[in-house]
Amino acid sequence: MSSAAPPTLGSYLWRDGRLAVIDHDAFPDATIEVADSWLVHDGSALAVDLHRARFAGSVRGELGERPGHGPERLDVDAFVAAAIAALPRTGGWFPRVELHRGSALVLRLRTAPTRSDSVVIISHDGGDPRTRPRVKGPDLAALGTIRTDAARHGAGEVAILSPEGFVVEGAYSALLWWRGDTLCAPPLEFDRVDSVTARTVLAVATALGVEVLREAVTPAELDGLEIWSLNALHGIRIVTRWIDGPEPAEQPGRLRAWRARLGKLSRPLDTVER
């Protein structure tokens, strides 16, 4: 099968320089070591180069730690380029590229789930479910479990807290908040995934002259503030309720304006450097 023309849905293994169709269950989520995904709408996407760089860097980091399994043995750049080339140029898609145990590279070609611009959140009250908090992928199954548990309480996202009780990130999102006209984020030294969407929003804020502040806060210290949950699927969502937590606020028009700014940054996949 050509790497440039797979069917519209399915799972594909990178083998001998080609994307070969495989059974969906051949590589379960439990064996994922690195993953990345992005939203594609009619052939355009936001910051695909950043997603590709994050994925490739994490793959090389993982393989570089194993004797006899150096990153030079996998052409991850060719794999991601083939995955991007294979994506349909019409419709809504949410593809995911994956590194599995055994150094297998897999593309999941998935339709885009329903999106929203708001979310209810709850704090995780157990131990940290993450084993590799700075790498997206190895903890997806565990994070999915705590988010499923949170859904039973009416929440769509879970805030992971540090041992000291500070806000670190969401199970499947980054968290930002506003203090007046200042956009705030957790400290860089906190262990969390480097969110492409949050990084993009913070870069836009800097370009616009918006003050950006890094601070360690507990959920209680977010009371009365506008809180955002950000990820590749939904973009920016406003937190409308924090169950058993702070009372969020909203400045009228701000979310709409920033979602529009983010949308204007999407670029055609065909312009992504190969």
Secondary structure, 3 states (H helix, E strand, C coil): CCCCCCCCCEEEEEECCEEEEECHHHCCHHHEEEEEECCEECCEECCHHHHHHHHHHHHHHHHHCCCCCCHHHCCHHHHHHHHHHHCCCCCEECCEEEEECCCEEEEEECECCCCCCEEEEEECCCCCCCCCCCCCCCCHHHHHHHHHHHHCCCCCEEEEECCCCCEEEECCCEEEEEECCEEEECCCCCCCCCCHHHHHHHHHHHHCCCCEEECCCCHHHHCCCEEEEEECCCEEEEEEEEECCCCCCCCCCHHHHHHHHHHCCCEEHHHCCC
